[in-house]
Amino acid sequence: MSRMTAHRAALTAALVTPFLLPLWAAGPARAHGAPTDPVSRVYACSPDGGSAARSAACRAAVAANGGPFTLWDNLRVPDVNGQDRRVIPDGKLCSGGLPAYRGLDLARSDWPSTTLTPGATLTMKYTSTIAHTGTFKLFLTKQGYDPTKPLTWSALPAQPFAAVKDPALTNGAYRIPARLPSDRTGHHVLFTIWQNSSTTDTYYSCSDVVFRAASGSGGTTAAPSATHAAGGGSGTGKKAPGGSPAATSATSPAPSRTTGPAAPRESTGAPDSTPVASTSTARSGPSAPMLAGGAAAVLVLTGGAALALRLRRR
């Protein structure tokens, strides 16, 4: 290789490499999903959770966690293959046994929660930031569940009360229809398992719910250390804690409310700002920074080629 050829090669590499490295190293900023109605602990206590993130339970969870739940959509465990009860330990169901989410396993009765009506139709909103195929399984803790004790597998029925395979992704969320059991009262955990078929991952989440009397007296339903505003059914067009969008959650006529330290606001018809997923079943497409970096790399390549051509003509 001549000295001039070597010089041109080195010059091109020096100009292009800094722009190409971020493209090779970049990955998706978000990763997959979690329930936003009924609001899950991981979402309520995330930076996107609004006023609920400032609740005593969420502050304690973040402290136990050693950091915020910024990646609220990434609570997933690989290669479970349906062996949930064998792989995920008792007392660690809400975290999926992952140390990065251990604060979600705190046994307390004041988690931000959603009021539901026994026997009503629920439509869970499971917000997805990356689309996947798979089966959603919904479990409710047995009657007599004590929220001040760690959640164990024995507190859940052997079979889910609802299972939905490959629901459509609409406006950034899966909507899981289900008929709620009619025999629940008081504080419970809605435990959701999403077993992917497009990846080897399984997602776990805990949504705290409070069942009011099925008669719908319209009063206030109270649970230890937390007050839950009463509503009809399980909610329509409500906001998540702090006014962040949550879910369209049931076909009952009146809205339920999700409670944090401050009363939730009703929907004002504002555009939903919940993170939106790609509708592709692939892992993800290029992010905006990747596209911008790619454009910059093309420009540098073009400029480098022009410079090399000038050097060659000398």
Secondary structure as UniProt FT lines:
FT   HELIX           3..25
FT   STRAND          33..37
FT   STRAND          39..40
FT   HELIX           41..44
FT   TURN            47..48
FT   HELIX           50..54
FT   HELIX           56..65
FT   TURN            72..73
FT   STRAND          76..78
FT   TURN            81..82
FT   HELIX           84..87
FT   TURN            90..91
FT   TURN            93..97
FT   HELIX           99..105
FT   STRAND          113..116
FT   TURN            118..119
FT   STRAND          121..128
FT   STRAND          134..140
FT   TURN            143..144
FT   TURN            147..148
FT   HELIX           153..155
FT   STRAND          162..165
FT   STRAND          169..170
FT   TURN            171..172
FT   STRAND          173..179
FT   STRAND          186..196
FT   STRAND          201..211
FT   TURN            214..215
FT   STRAND          221..223
FT   TURN            224..225
FT   STRAND          226..228
FT   TURN            233..234
FT   HELIX           241..243
FT   STRAND          258..259
FT   HELIX           288..313
//
